[in-house]
């Protein structure tokens, strides 16, 4: 377990749960600040925390508040992250700058993982991971999520990566970086908007005790990389496959025609998905996070009981 150090604020609720060995699940704040429209973002954030508390699990939403990495937000700080359009996005590399300038920032998968693990939290629920971007062979555009997870001992529940990324290359990088990948009741890597991506997984787990067992084995072996639990979106909540494929093909065509490259491509593709699916992709995004939080709660309860 990584001990919290100076400059890290842990709420009394989260601290008490960690001290007594009760289950805790970390939640990232980029979804709140930048992933959902206002005011629905605040409602979803409160809903996710409520889902955990109903299961007896303590939520630990992570953000940087006035330069201080904070684990567990109260109503006031959650409101600041949700309501203030000036809230920045902070990955790992941004944390020193945010601290020095006393900025309030939402944390990405990478920075949430690092800060949660630093506080001693072992389970983290998010929507989807970042990965290798299309055309990365020329742009070298790869999410900081991957190298960060390679060196952070936390278990992350996600629905894979969005199909706008290079899924195959992302899986290759995860293998190279030594990130353990488990399919939650599936042998196919999820496609975020879709239950499957067409890429097979080597390892499948069918209950939370198996995940907790893998976590314990990692600790015994002295490994420091993450375990990613890939949880498919429920079939009834997924985007229509035909619509998905049409929108993706058209979005990629428009991006190429517009000469978009590198970091400009992903925001364009996401915006196109939202517009061309009449907001359906946003509803899938929310369904994905709800499902991942539910699975993460099971894992945290199993880990606490181990």
Residue, then its C-alpha position, 0 to 999 in steps of 0.5 A: x500500500x502506498x502511504x499518503x504523503x504531504x500535500x495530499x488531502x484525504x477527506x475524513x470519510x475516506x480516511x476512516x474507511x481506509x483506516x478500518x479496512x472498509x471498501x473504497x472506490x475512487x472516481x475521477x473528476x474529468x467526467x464531471x468537469x469535461x465529460x458531461x453537460x451542465x447541470x447533468x454532470x453534477x447529478x450524475x456525480x452525486x448518483x455515482x457516489x450514492x450507488x456506492x454508499x448504498x452498497x456500503x462502499x465509500x466513494x472517493x472522488x478525486x480532484x485538485x482543489x486550489x492546488x491540493x490533490x484531494x481524495x474525497x470531495x464534499x458538496x462545496x468542492x464537488x460543486x466547484x468542479x461541476x459548475x466552474x467552466x474554468x476548471x482545468x484538466x490535469x494529467x500526471x504531468x500537470x500536478x506540479x504546475x497545478x500545485x504551484x499555481x494553486x489551480x483547481x483541476x479535474x483529474x484524468x484516469x492517469x492522475x486519478x490512479x496515481x493520487x488514489x493509489x498514493x492514498x491507499x485506495x486499491x479500486x477505481x471506476x471510470x468510463x473508458x481508458x485512454x489509449x493509442x490514437x489512430x495515426x500514432x505511428x506518425x504523431x506519437x499520440x498515446x494517452x498518459x493513461x497507459x504508461x501511468x497504469x504500468x507503474x501504478x498498483x491499482x485495479x481499474x474498472x473500465x469499458x475498454x477504450x473508445x472505438x475512435x482510438x486504435x484498439x488493437x495498438x492499445x492492446x499491444x501497448x498494454x501487453x508490452x507495459x505489463x498491464x494485467x487485463x481481465x475480461x469481466x464475464x467476457x472473453x472479448x475486449x469491450x468496445x465502449x459504445x459496444x459490448x465487443x471490439x472484435x479483439x479476444x482476451x486471454x483472461x476472463x473472470x466471473x466474480x469479484x473474488x477472482x479479481x481480488x485473488x489476482x490483486x493479492x497475487x500481484x502484491x505477493x509477486x511484488x508487481x507494481x502495474x495496474x489490473x484493468x477489469x474490462x467490463x462491457x456495456x450492457x447490451x440493452x444500453x449499447x449504441x446500435x452497431x449499425x449507427x456506430x459503424x456509420x458514424x465512425x466511418x463518416x467521422x474518420x472521413x471528415x477528419x481526413x478531409x479536413x486535414x485533422x491530425x494528432x490531438x485534434x482528431x479525438x475531440x472532433x470524433x467525439x463531437x461528431x459522435x454526439x451530434x450524429x447520434x442525437x446524443x445517444x452516445x452521451x447516454x451510453x457514456x453514462x450507462x457505461x460509468x454506472x455499470x463500471x461503478x457497480x462492478x467496482x463496488x463488488x470488487x472493493x467489497x471482495x477485496x475488503x473481505x479478503 
